[in-house]
Amino acid sequence: MDADSAQPDDYLEPFRVSVQQILTRVNKLENQVTEVEQFYESTDNIQGNNSKGGSLVKEKGKEKHLIGTKKPLQDASHTEAAAAKRMQELMRQFSTILRQITQHKWAWPFLDPVDVEGLGLHDYYEVIDKPMDFSTIKNKMEAKDGTGYNNVREIYADVRLIFKNAMKYNSDKNDVHVMAKTLLAKFEEKWLQLLPKVAEEEKRQLEEEAQAQLDIQLAQETSYANKAKDISTELNKVDMLLKNLKEMVIQKCRKLSTQEKKMLGTALGKLSSENLYRALEIVAESNPTFQPTADEVDLDLDAQSDYTLWRLKAFVKDALEEQEKVDGGAAVNPNDNPDDKKNRKKRDSGDSSGKTNPKRKKLSNL
């Protein structure tokens, strides 16, 4: 391949590079915009996980998807660990109550699971939905595999269940019923002594979890607000790249001939008021002294840059084609020769006299 045949590729290479750079940045921006949109759409849902027994540390699994939340999640983890330690102390105090109850002389029927088969209690499982005993509670309190109790109230509920089951299955005259009722009363009395500490700890945990969730939410909102700001800045840069690319294209294009400028001037005069104003705005973009809002505008096409002329040419062509669709008439193409009347139809203005609308901006082409 000789130098001449390679020239077209060399000529287009700057355009290919610019277009590829713009596409790469736009694709990246699209992904970032989607991420920000999804965050704001799901903001209400993110505010969950704040109920009793919830765990903010569970958000750790989502940390890589939630920008700006690393430190708040770490703080939440430390706070939750401290709360778990305090709850363990309450469980230790609850264990003292359990020992006092299980050491009572009437506690023996409730220490182990009910021997349903040995006692011939064939209807036991029809009456009792969830059997419970102290040995089961003890094993669950000592469990290390994550199946144990999370808080004191769970243990409290199971202890009550032991006695409630016995009272439900046995009649109020039965000794087991009387023993269960007596021990339940003693247990409730001791529980009431611990309850203020339990309630205080539960209130504290709720407040700490609410604060931690708020910190996470604020950190996310700050991060995504900054991300949105960065996206806006990057969009402005992409706009500049597009503008530079357009200017590069125009610079590589040939200059409009005198005849083409004349055709463009004629076509401008055929634009609707709205399209004419938009065309004049294109001129004003690269010519700050140009006043597109004046009642009568003098537009010197020879004084305009090639970039502006080519933009005008493209805009006018599209605008006239659109007007033709809307009006149902024949549009004037800026590429048509104004002297070639055989190939041009008179645009139907709705006025048989051919007079222009008096409210239409006057355009003088120099």
C-alpha positions in Angstrom: 0.0 0.0 0.0 1.6 3.3 -1.0 1.4 6.6 0.9 -1.5 8.0 -1.2 -3.7 5.0 -0.6 -3.0 5.2 3.2 -3.8 8.9 3.4 -7.7 8.5 3.9 -7.1 6.3 6.9 -4.6 8.8 8.3 -7.0 11.6 7.7 -9.8 9.8 9.6 -7.7 8.6 12.5 -8.1 11.7 14.7 -11.8 11.4 14.3 -11.8 7.7 15.2 -9.7 8.5 18.3 -12.0 11.3 19.4 -15.2 9.4 18.9 -13.8 6.4 20.8 -12.8 8.5 23.7 -16.2 10.1 23.8 -18.0 6.7 23.6 -15.8 5.3 26.4 -16.6 8.3 28.7 -20.3 8.2 27.9 -20.6 4.5 28.6 -18.9 5.1 32.0 -21.2 8.0 32.7 -24.3 5.9 31.9 -23.3 3.3 34.4 -22.6 6.0 37.1 -25.9 7.7 36.4 -27.8 4.4 36.7 -26.0 3.7 40.0 -27.0 7.1 41.4 -30.6 6.7 40.1 -31.0 3.3 41.7 -29.7 4.7 45.0 -32.2 7.5 45.2 -35.0 5.3 44.0 -34.3 2.8 46.8 -33.6 5.4 49.6 -36.8 4.5 51.4 -36.0 0.8 51.4 -32.4 1.4 52.7 -33.9 3.0 55.8 -35.1 -0.5 57.0 -33.3 -3.0 59.2 -34.0 -0.7 62.2 -36.4 -2.9 64.1 -35.7 -4.8 67.3 -33.5 -7.8 66.7 -32.2 -6.4 63.4 -28.5 -6.2 62.6 -26.8 -3.3 60.8 -23.7 -5.4 60.5 -25.7 -7.5 58.0 -25.1 -4.6 55.6 -21.5 -5.6 55.5 -22.3 -8.0 52.7 -23.5 -5.1 50.6 -20.6 -2.8 51.5 -19.0 -3.0 48.1 -22.3 -1.8 46.6 -22.8 1.1 49.0 -20.2 3.7 48.4 -19.1 5.9 51.3 -20.4 3.5 54.0 -17.2 1.7 55.1 -16.5 3.7 58.3 -20.2 4.0 59.4 -20.5 0.2 59.0 -17.3 -0.3 61.0 -18.7 1.9 63.7 -22.0 0.0 63.6 -20.1 -3.3 64.0 -18.3 -2.0 67.1 -21.5 -0.7 68.6 -23.3 -3.9 68.0 -20.4 -5.9 69.5 -20.6 -3.8 72.6 -24.4 -4.3 72.8 -24.0 -8.1 72.4 -21.5 -8.0 75.3 -24.0 -6.2 77.5 -26.8 -8.6 76.5 -24.5 -11.5 77.6 -24.2 -9.9 81.0 -28.0 -9.8 81.2 -28.2 -13.4 80.2 -25.7 -14.2 83.0 -27.9 -12.5 85.5 -30.9 -14.4 84.1 -29.0 -17.7 84.6 -29.0 -16.9 88.3 -32.8 -16.8 88.2 -32.9 -20.1 86.3 -30.7 -21.8 88.9 -33.0 -20.6 91.7 -36.1 -21.9 89.9 -34.6 -25.2 88.8 -33.3 -25.9 92.3 -36.8 -25.6 93.8 -38.2 -28.9 95.1 -41.1 -28.8 92.7 -39.0 -28.2 89.6 -38.1 -31.9 88.9 -41.1 -32.5 86.4 -39.8 -29.7 84.2 -36.1 -30.4 84.1 -36.2 -32.8 81.2 -38.5 -33.3 78.1 -41.8 -34.9 79.0 -41.6 -38.7 78.6 -44.7 -38.9 76.4 -44.3 -42.6 75.5 -43.3 -43.8 78.9 -46.2 -42.0 80.6 -48.7 -43.0 77.9 -49.6 -39.4 77.1 -51.0 -40.3 73.6 -52.7 -36.9 73.1 -49.9 -34.8 74.4 -48.8 -33.5 70.9 -52.4 -32.8 70.0 -52.7 -30.4 73.0 -49.1 -29.0 73.1 -47.8 -27.3 70.0 -44.3 -26.7 71.2 -42.9 -28.8 74.1 -40.3 -27.1 76.3 -38.1 -28.0 79.3 -35.1 -26.6 81.2 -32.5 -28.9 79.8 -33.5 -27.8 76.3 -33.2 -24.2 77.4 -29.8 -24.8 79.0 -28.5 -26.5 75.8 -29.7 -23.6 73.6 -28.1 -21.0 76.0 -24.8 -22.8 75.6 -25.0 -23.3 71.9 -22.0 -22.0 69.9 -23.3 -22.7 66.4 -25.5 -19.6 66.0 -28.7 -21.5 67.0 -28.7 -20.1 70.6 -30.6 -17.2 72.1 -30.0 -13.7 70.9 -31.5 -11.9 73.9 -33.0 -12.4 77.4 -36.6 -12.1 76.3 -36.3 -15.2 74.1 -35.2 -17.3 77.2 -37.9 -15.7 79.3 -40.5 -16.7 76.7 -39.3 -20.4 76.7 -39.3 -20.6 80.5 -42.9 -19.4 80.6 -43.8 -21.9 77.9 -42.6 -24.7 80.2 -45.1 -23.8 82.9 -47.9 -22.8 80.5 -47.6 -26.2 78.7 -47.9 -28.0 82.0 -50.9 -25.9 83.1 -52.6 -26.4 79.7 -52.2 -30.2 79.6 -53.0 -30.9 83.2 -56.2 -29.9 85.0 -56.0 -27.2 87.7 -56.5 -29.9 90.4 -53.5 -31.9 89.2 -50.3 -31.7 91.2 -48.2 -30.9 88.1 -50.5 -28.0 87.3 -50.3 -26.6 90.8 -46.5 -27.0 90.8 -46.2 -25.2 87.5 -48.5 -22.4 88.5 -46.5 -21.9 91.8 -43.1 -21.8 90.0 -44.4 -19.5 87.3 -45.4 -17.0 90.0 -42.0 -17.2 91.6 -40.3 -16.9 88.2 -42.4 -13.8 87.2 -41.5 -12.1 90.5 -37.8 -12.6 90.0 -38.1 -11.5 86.3 -39.7 -8.2 87.3 -36.5 -7.4 89.3 -34.4 -7.9 86.1 -36.9 -6.3 83.7 -35.9 -2.6 84.2 -32.3 -3.5 83.1 -33.6 -5.5 80.1 -35.9 -2.6 79.0 -33.1 -0.1 79.4 -30.8 -2.2 77.3 -33.4 -2.7 74.6 -34.1 1.0 74.4 -30.4 1.7 74.2 -29.9 -0.8 71.4 -32.8 0.7 69.4 -31.3 4.2 69.8 -27.8 3.0 68.8 -29.1 1.1 65.7 -31.2 4.1 64.7 -28.2 6.4 65.0 -26.0 4.0 63.1 -28.5 3.6 60.3 -28.8 7.4 60.1 -25.0 7.7 59.9 -24.9 5.2 57.1 -27.7 7.0 55.3 -26.0 10.4 55.6 -22.7 8.9 54.4 -24.4 7.4 51.4 -26.3 10.6 50.5 -23.1 12.6 50.8 -21.1 10.2 48.6 -23.8 10.0 46.0 -24.3 13.8 46.0 -20.6 14.1 45.3 -20.8 11.4 42.7 -23.7 13.3 41.0 -21.6 16.5 41.0 -18.7 14.7 39.5 -21.0 13.2 36.8 -22.2 16.8 36.0 -18.6 18.0 35.6 -17.8 15.0 33.4 -20.8 15.7 31.3 -19.6 19.2 30.7 -16.3 17.8 29.6 -18.0 15.5 27.2 -20.0 18.4 25.8 -16.7 20.2 25.2 -15.3 17.2 23.5 -18.3 17.0 21.2 -18.0 20.6 20.4 -14.3 20.3 19.6 -15.1 17.3 17.5 -17.7 19.2 15.5 -15.3 22.1 15.0 -12.7 19.6 13.8 -15.1 18.2 11.3 -16.0 21.6 10.1 -12.4 22.6 9.7 -11.9 19.6 7.5 -14.9 20.4 5.4 -14.7 22.7 2.3 -15.9 26.3 2.5 -19.4 27.1 1.2 -19.4 28.7 -2.2 -21.1 32.0 -2.9 -23.9 30.2 -4.6 -24.4 27.9 -1.6 -24.5 30.9 0.7 -27.1 32.5 -1.5 -29.3 29.4 -1.4 -28.9 29.2 2.4 -30.0 32.9 2.7 -33.1 32.1 0.6 -33.9 29.0 2.7 -33.5 31.0 5.9 -36.3 33.3 4.7 -38.6 30.3 4.4 -38.3 29.2 8.0 -41.2 29.6 10.4 -40.8 32.2 13.1 -39.8 29.7 15.7 -37.2 27.9 13.5 -35.9 31.3 12.3 -35.2 32.3 15.9 -33.4 29.0 16.6 -31.3 29.6 13.5 -30.4 33.1 14.6 -29.4 31.6 18.0 -26.9 29.4 16.3 -25.3 32.5 14.8 -25.3 34.2 18.2 -23.5 31.3 19.8 -20.3 32.1 18.0 -21.0 35.8 17.6 -21.7 37.5 21.0 -22.4 40.9 19.4 -25.2 39.4 17.2 -28.7 40.3 18.5 -31.1 37.5 17.5 -34.0 39.2 19.4 -34.1 42.4 17.4 -37.2 43.2 15.3 -35.2 43.4 12.2 -31.9 41.4 11.9 -29.2 41.9 9.4 -27.4 38.6 8.8 -24.2 38.8 6.8 -23.5 35.2 5.9 -20.1 36.1 4.4 -19.0 37.3 7.9 -19.9 34.0 9.6 -17.4 31.2 10.3 -17.4 28.0 8.3 -18.4 26.2 11.5 -21.5 28.4 11.9 -22.4 28.2 8.2 -22.3 24.4 8.2 -24.4 24.3 11.4 -26.9 26.6 9.8 -27.0 24.6 6.6 -27.7 21.4 8.5 -30.3 23.0 10.8 -32.2 24.7 8.0 -32.3 21.5 5.9 -33.9 19.6 8.8 -36.2 22.4 9.8 -37.6 22.8 6.3 -38.2 19.1 6.0 -40.1 19.1 9.3 -42.1 22.1 8.2 -43.0 20.3 5.0 -44.3 17.4 7.0 -46.4 19.6 9.3 -47.7 22.0 6.6 -48.2 19.4 3.9 -46.5 21.7 1.4 -43.2 21.6 -0.5 -40.3 22.8 1.5 -37.4 24.9 0.1 -34.2 23.0 0.3 -31.1 25.1 1.1 -29.3 23.1 -1.6 -31.8 24.2 -4.3 -30.8 26.9 -6.7 -33.1 29.9 -6.2 -32.9 30.7 -9.9 -34.2 27.3 -10.8 -37.9 28.1 -10.5 -39.0 25.0 -12.4 -37.8 22.7 -9.5 -39.2 24.8 -6.7 -42.8 25.1 -5.6 -44.2 28.1 -3.9 -44.7 27.5 -0.2 -48.3 27.6 0.8 -48.6 30.2 3.5 -52.4 30.2 3.8 -52.6 33.7 2.3 -53.5 34.0 -1.4 -52.1 37.5 -1.5 -48.6 36.1 -0.8 -47.9 38.7 2.0 -45.7 37.7 4.9 -47.1 37.6 8.4 -46.7 41.1 9.9 -45.6 39.5 13.3 -42.8 37.6 11.6 -39.2 38.7 12.4 -37.8 40.6 9.4 -34.5 39.1 8.1 -32.2 41.0 5.8 -29.4 39.0 4.2 -26.4 41.1 3.3 
